[in-house]
Amino acid sequence: MNPLAQTPSLTDFGHDPWWLVLGKIVFAFVVALLGTLLGVWFERRVVGRMAVRPGPNQLGPFGLLQTLADGLKMAFKEDILPKAADKVIYFIAPAISMICAVTMLSVIPFGPMVSIFGHQTPLQVTDVPVAVLVVLALSSMAVYGIVLAGWASGSTYPLLGGLRSAAQLISYEVSLGLSIVAVFMLAGSMSTSEIVAAQGSGTQVSLFGLDIPTPGWYALLLFPSFIVFFISIVGETNRPPFDLPEAESELVAGFMTEYSSLKFALIMLSEYVAMVAMSAFTVTLFLGGWHAPWPITLWSGANSGWWPLIWFFAKVILLVFVFVWLRGTLPRLRYDQLMRLGWKVLIPISLVWVVVLAGLRTIDDWDTQSRLYAIGIPAGIVLLAALFWPSRKPEPKPTLVEQVENRPPGSFPLPPMDLQVPPSPGTRRMVAEREPANAPAGQDSEEV
């Protein structure tokens, strides 16, 4: 086997020299910073294109230096400290969100084993047997930055934004965790490098005596989990249409209302780093990680050397585009709609899908006839129940007369239901005053 095409495993970590580990950490940090600079520019350009306007196009080629100029301008802004703020928490809160977002990239595999100055090393900072849980823990801790930022500001609107963020995290963290359970069941591991390795080659499914090749990406094999997971990470990162913690229509700017200068820049940086990190996490769990998509896989060297780094970042950019696409397309949800989607839609779907997948994994070793019985009988029962389930007919709307008759005693008086307003007593006199003096007798009464 070509060592450059070797898929990393847990035993390949922990043997790098200190300078190589430091270089990987710097690489992950640079990815986070460039992801923010290019992400802001990319979002403004794409949303501008959707709104039929150019977007930033003045500073640098294609306006690439606009975000850098905005960052420098933000650094020289006046730093304002609210009088009622808790100074220590007020300064620490933005750093919490930023550190958690950057640390997520430490367990993301960017590529396979490569040779760096003669050392064989995986393109990943580190990996542990529970790397996926590390990402989930860091994603959960990032909300502390938002909640503390809102509380420490000493103002009403930031506090409400922080409370909204806490409730939103609880709602979507549950569905996020349940959607990943299916990945654990198929991959048999919580290590990110081993999950990517499990998606490297498709599996063979025996159906009626025929071996049918199936794709290895979990986005196709576990499509319901992929949809629930992606919706959950949009809510987890507070991106539109789930950006309720910073809804300017009712909370001014939400939890960051009282922040300015570099602390405001840190909050913005953490949001975009979290978006890039969650996109990379989605690529790792569901889109094959650094493995090349078909038909590039027909080339034997597609998954060796430094080429997988290109495929990985191409998938990440595609998911970031979907984030921007949602912002430019969907309006912000109401808070009750946000909670209803999390608790009444995503969580039940995840639970049912995990049970179904567990049943399919249980009958995987059965013979063909037994599997057909095990799948066909429950499917038939569900189909018959869906066909013959009594539908809830809407109650007939009462007529206007019935509504009037069923009014409770003591209600306000109603106007005439025929919409004919009786003439005012002064109408006859006003008409008579307008008539000329030589009008014949009785004409007033006829006109009226």
C-alpha positions in Angstrom: 0.0 0.0 0.0 1.2 3.5 -0.8 1.9 5.1 2.6 0.6 8.5 1.3 -2.8 6.9 0.7 -3.0 5.3 4.1 -6.0 6.2 6.1 -5.1 7.4 9.6 -6.1 5.5 12.7 -5.9 6.3 16.4 -2.5 4.6 16.7 -1.0 7.2 14.2 -1.5 10.1 16.7 0.9 11.1 19.5 4.1 10.4 17.7 4.8 13.8 16.0 7.7 16.1 17.0 6.8 19.3 18.9 7.4 21.5 15.9 5.0 19.4 13.7 2.3 19.6 16.4 2.8 23.4 16.6 2.5 23.7 12.9 -0.8 21.8 12.8 -2.2 24.0 15.5 -1.1 27.1 13.6 -2.7 25.6 10.4 -6.0 25.1 12.2 -5.9 28.6 13.6 -5.2 30.1 10.1 -8.1 28.1 8.7 -10.3 29.7 11.3 -9.1 33.2 10.6 -9.2 32.8 6.8 -12.6 31.2 7.1 -13.9 34.3 8.8 -12.3 36.8 6.4 -13.3 34.9 3.3 -16.7 33.8 4.8 -17.9 37.4 5.4 -16.8 38.4 1.9 -18.4 35.3 0.4 -21.6 35.9 2.3 -21.9 39.5 1.2 -21.1 38.6 -2.4 -23.6 35.7 -2.6 -26.4 37.6 -0.9 -25.7 40.6 -3.2 -25.9 38.3 -6.2 -29.3 37.0 -4.9 -30.5 40.5 -4.4 -29.3 41.6 -7.9 -26.6 44.0 -6.6 -22.8 43.7 -6.8 -21.7 43.4 -3.2 -18.2 44.5 -2.0 -16.1 45.0 -5.1 -13.8 48.0 -4.5 -11.0 47.0 -2.2 -8.7 44.5 -3.8 -9.5 42.0 -6.5 -13.2 41.2 -6.4 -13.4 43.2 -3.1 -11.4 40.5 -1.1 -9.8 43.2 1.1 -13.1 44.7 2.2 -13.4 42.4 5.2 -9.8 43.1 6.2 -10.5 46.8 6.1 -13.6 46.4 8.1 -11.7 44.4 10.8 -9.0 47.1 11.0 -11.6 49.8 11.2 -13.4 47.9 14.0 -10.1 47.6 16.0 -9.7 51.4 16.1 -13.3 52.0 17.2 -13.9 53.4 20.6 -14.3 50.7 23.2 -17.3 51.5 25.4 -17.9 49.8 28.8 -21.5 50.0 30.1 -21.8 51.4 33.5 -23.8 48.5 34.9 -21.7 45.8 33.3 -19.8 43.1 35.2 -16.3 44.0 33.9 -14.6 40.6 34.3 -17.4 38.6 32.7 -18.0 41.3 30.1 -14.4 40.9 28.8 -14.2 37.1 29.1 -17.5 36.2 27.4 -16.4 36.9 23.8 -13.2 34.9 24.3 -15.2 31.9 25.5 -17.1 31.7 22.2 -14.0 32.2 20.1 -11.9 29.6 21.9 -14.6 26.9 21.7 -15.2 27.6 18.0 -11.5 27.3 17.1 -10.9 24.3 19.3 -13.5 22.3 17.3 -11.1 22.2 14.4 -8.5 20.3 16.4 -10.3 17.0 15.9 -11.4 17.5 12.3 -9.4 15.3 9.8 -8.3 17.5 6.8 -6.6 14.7 4.9 -4.9 11.3 5.0 -1.4 10.4 6.0 1.1 12.8 4.3 4.9 13.3 4.4 6.0 16.6 6.0 9.8 16.9 6.0 10.2 13.2 6.0 7.7 12.6 8.8 4.6 10.5 8.1 1.7 12.2 9.8 -2.1 12.6 9.5 -3.5 15.9 8.4 -5.3 16.3 11.7 -4.2 18.0 14.9 -5.3 15.1 17.2 -7.9 12.4 17.5 -9.4 10.6 20.5 -11.8 7.7 20.7 -14.6 10.1 21.6 -13.7 13.0 19.2 -17.3 13.5 18.2 -18.3 14.1 21.8 -15.5 16.6 22.1 -17.0 18.6 19.3 -20.5 18.4 20.8 -19.1 19.5 24.2 -17.3 22.5 22.7 -20.5 23.4 20.8 -22.5 23.3 24.0 -19.9 25.4 25.9 -19.9 28.1 23.2 -23.4 29.1 24.4 -21.8 30.2 27.7 -20.2 33.0 25.8 -23.5 34.2 24.5 -25.4 33.8 27.8 -22.6 35.5 29.8 -22.3 38.3 27.3 -26.0 39.1 27.6 -26.0 38.8 31.4 -22.8 40.8 32.0 -23.9 43.7 29.8 -26.3 44.9 32.5 -29.0 45.7 30.0 -32.5 44.2 29.2 -32.2 43.4 25.5 -28.8 41.5 25.8 -30.2 39.5 28.7 -33.2 38.4 26.7 -31.0 37.5 23.8 -28.8 35.4 26.1 -31.9 33.6 27.5 -33.2 32.9 24.1 -29.8 31.4 23.1 -29.9 29.1 26.1 -33.4 27.8 25.3 -32.5 27.4 21.6 -29.4 25.4 22.5 -31.3 23.0 24.7 -33.9 22.4 22.0 -31.5 21.7 19.1 -28.7 20.0 21.0 -31.0 17.0 21.7 -31.9 16.5 18.0 -28.2 17.1 17.1 -27.1 14.3 19.4 -29.9 11.9 18.3 -29.0 12.4 14.6 -25.4 11.4 15.3 -26.4 8.1 17.0 -27.1 6.6 13.6 -23.6 7.5 12.5 -22.1 5.7 15.5 -24.2 2.6 14.8 -22.9 2.3 11.2 -19.3 3.4 11.8 -18.9 1.6 15.1 -16.7 4.4 16.5 -16.8 7.9 17.8 -13.4 8.8 16.4 -13.6 11.3 13.5 -10.7 9.7 11.6 -12.3 6.2 11.8 -15.8 7.6 10.8 -14.1 9.1 7.7 -12.4 5.8 7.0 -15.7 3.9 7.3 -17.1 6.1 4.5 -14.1 5.5 2.2 -15.5 2.6 0.4 -19.1 1.5 -0.4 -20.7 -1.6 1.0 -22.2 -4.6 -0.8 -25.9 -5.2 -0.2 -27.3 -8.6 -1.0 -30.8 -8.4 -2.4 -32.5 -11.5 -4.0 -29.2 -13.1 -4.5 -27.6 -10.1 -6.1 -24.7 -8.1 -4.7 -25.6 -4.4 -5.2 -22.9 -1.8 -4.5 -24.1 1.1 -2.3 -22.4 4.5 -1.7 -20.3 4.9 1.5 -21.3 8.5 2.4 -23.6 8.6 5.3 -25.5 11.5 3.8 -27.0 9.0 1.4 -27.2 6.0 3.7 -28.5 8.0 6.6 -30.4 10.7 4.8 -32.9 11.5 7.5 -30.1 11.8 10.0 -28.3 14.2 7.6 -31.3 16.4 7.2 -32.0 16.6 10.9 -28.3 17.2 11.7 -27.9 20.0 9.2 -31.1 21.8 10.4 -29.8 21.4 14.0 -26.4 22.9 13.3 -28.1 25.9 11.7 -30.0 26.4 14.9 -26.9 25.6 17.0 -24.8 28.3 15.3 -27.6 30.9 15.5 -27.7 31.4 11.8 -30.8 32.6 9.8 -33.6 31.6 9.9 -32.8 30.6 13.5 -31.0 33.8 14.6 -33.4 34.6 17.4 -30.8 35.5 20.0 -29.8 38.5 17.8 -33.1 39.4 16.3 -32.8 43.1 15.6 -36.6 43.5 15.1 -37.3 43.0 18.8 -33.9 42.9 20.6 -31.9 45.6 18.8 -28.8 43.4 18.3 -29.5 40.8 20.9 -26.7 39.7 23.3 -24.1 41.8 21.5 -25.9 45.1 21.8 -23.5 46.7 24.3 -20.3 45.4 22.7 -18.0 47.5 20.5 -14.5 47.6 19.0 -12.4 44.3 19.3 -14.9 42.6 21.6 -17.6 42.9 19.0 -15.1 41.7 16.4 -14.5 38.6 18.6 -18.2 37.8 18.7 -18.5 38.1 14.9 -15.3 36.0 14.5 -16.7 33.3 16.7 -20.0 33.1 14.7 -18.2 32.6 11.4 -15.6 30.2 12.8 -18.4 28.1 14.3 -20.2 28.1 10.9 -17.0 26.9 9.2 -16.2 24.3 12.0 -19.8 22.9 11.9 -19.6 22.7 8.1 -16.3 20.8 8.4 -17.9 18.6 11.1 -20.8 17.8 8.7 -18.4 16.9 5.9 -16.6 14.6 8.3 -19.7 12.8 9.6 -21.8 12.6 6.4 -20.0 13.6 3.3 -17.0 11.3 3.3 -14.6 13.7 4.9 -11.5 14.2 2.7 -12.4 11.4 0.3 -13.0 12.5 -3.3 -16.5 12.3 -4.7 -17.4 10.3 -7.7 -16.3 10.4 -10.6 -13.0 11.8 -9.3 -12.5 8.5 -7.4 -12.0 6.8 -10.8 -8.5 8.4 -10.7 -6.3 6.1 -8.5 -4.4 9.0 -6.9 -7.5 11.1 -5.9 -7.3 10.1 -2.2 -3.6 10.2 -1.7 -1.1 12.9 -1.0 -2.3 16.5 -0.7 -5.2 16.2 -3.1 -7.8 15.2 -0.4 -7.2 18.7 1.1 -8.8 20.2 -2.0 -11.8 17.9 -1.9 -12.3 18.5 1.8 -12.4 22.3 1.5 -14.6 22.2 -1.6 -17.2 20.3 0.4 -16.9 22.8 3.3 -17.3 25.8 0.9 -20.4 24.1 -0.6 -22.0 23.8 2.9 -21.1 27.4 3.8 -22.9 28.4 0.6 -26.0 26.6 1.8 -25.8 28.6 5.1 -25.6 31.8 3.1 -28.4 30.6 0.8 -30.7 30.0 3.7 -30.0 33.6 4.9 -30.8 35.1 1.6 -34.0 33.0 1.1 -35.9 32.2 4.3 -37.4 34.8 6.7 -36.7 34.6 10.4 -38.9 32.2 12.3 -41.0 33.2 15.3 -39.9 31.9 18.6 -42.8 29.5 19.0 -42.1 28.2 15.5 -38.5 27.6 16.4 -39.4 25.6 19.6 -42.1 23.7 17.8 -39.7 22.6 15.0 -37.1 21.4 17.5 -39.3 19.6 20.0 -42.3 18.4 17.9 -40.6 17.6 14.5 -36.8 17.0 14.7 -36.7 15.1 17.9 -39.5 12.6 17.1 -38.1 12.1 13.6 -34.7 11.3 15.1 -36.1 8.9 17.7 -38.2 7.0 15.1 -35.3 6.8 12.6 -32.9 5.5 15.3 -35.4 2.7 16.2 -35.9 1.8 12.6 -32.1 1.7 11.9 -31.6 -0.4 15.0 -34.2 -2.9 13.8 -32.5 -3.1 10.3 -29.1 -3.6 11.9 -30.6 -6.4 14.1 -32.0 -8.4 11.1 -28.8 -7.8 9.0 -27.6 -11.4 9.6 -31.0 -13.1 8.9 -31.7 -15.0 5.7 -33.4 -13.2 2.9 -36.9 -14.6 3.5 -36.9 -13.7 7.2 -35.7 -10.2 6.4 -38.5 -9.7 3.9 -41.0 -10.8 6.5 -39.4 -8.6 9.2 -39.6 -5.6 6.9 -42.7 -6.3 4.9 -45.1 -7.1 7.8 -44.4 -3.8 9.8 -44.4 -1.8 6.6 -47.8 -3.3 5.6 -49.2 -2.6 9.0 -48.1 1.0 8.8 -49.5 1.4 5.3 -52.9 0.0 6.3 -53.0 2.2 9.3 -52.2 5.2 7.2 -54.9 4.3 4.7 -57.7 3.5 7.2 -56.8 5.9 10.0 -59.9 8.1 10.6 -59.2 11.6 9.4 -60.1 14.5 11.7 -62.8 16.3 9.8 -62.9 20.0 10.5 -65.9 21.1 12.4 -68.4 23.1 10.3 -68.2 26.8 10.8 -71.3 28.2 12.5 -73.4 30.6 10.4 -73.7 34.2 11.4 -77.2 33.7 12.7 -76.0 30.8 14.9 -73.2 32.9 16.2 -75.6 35.6 17.2 -78.0 33.2 18.9 -75.2 31.5 20.9 -73.8 34.7 22.3 -73.4 34.6 26.1 -75.7 36.8 28.2 -74.5 40.3 28.8 -72.7 40.7 25.5 -72.4 44.0 23.7 -75.3 45.0 21.5 -75.0 44.2 17.8 -75.6 46.5 14.9 -78.3 45.5 12.4 -77.2 42.3 10.7 -78.7 43.4 7.3 -76.2 46.3 7.2 -79.0 48.8 6.6 -78.3 51.8 8.8 -81.5 53.7 9.8 -81.5 57.4 8.6 -80.6 60.0 11.1 -83.5 62.2 12.5 -81.8 65.3 11.1 -81.6 64.0 7.6 -85.1 65.2 6.5 -84.5 68.7 7.9 -81.0 69.0 6.1 -82.5 67.9 2.8 -85.3 70.5 3.1 -82.8 73.2 3.8 -80.9 72.4 0.6 -84.0 72.6 -1.6 -84.7 75.8 -3.5 -87.6 78.0 -2.2 -89.8 77.4 -5.2 -89.9 73.6 -4.8 -93.3 72.0 -5.1 -95.0 70.7 -2.0 -94.4 67.1 -1.0 -91.2 66.9 -2.9 -89.1 66.6 0.3 -91.0 63.5 1.4 -90.7 61.9 -2.0 -87.0 62.3 -2.2 -86.4 61.1 1.3 
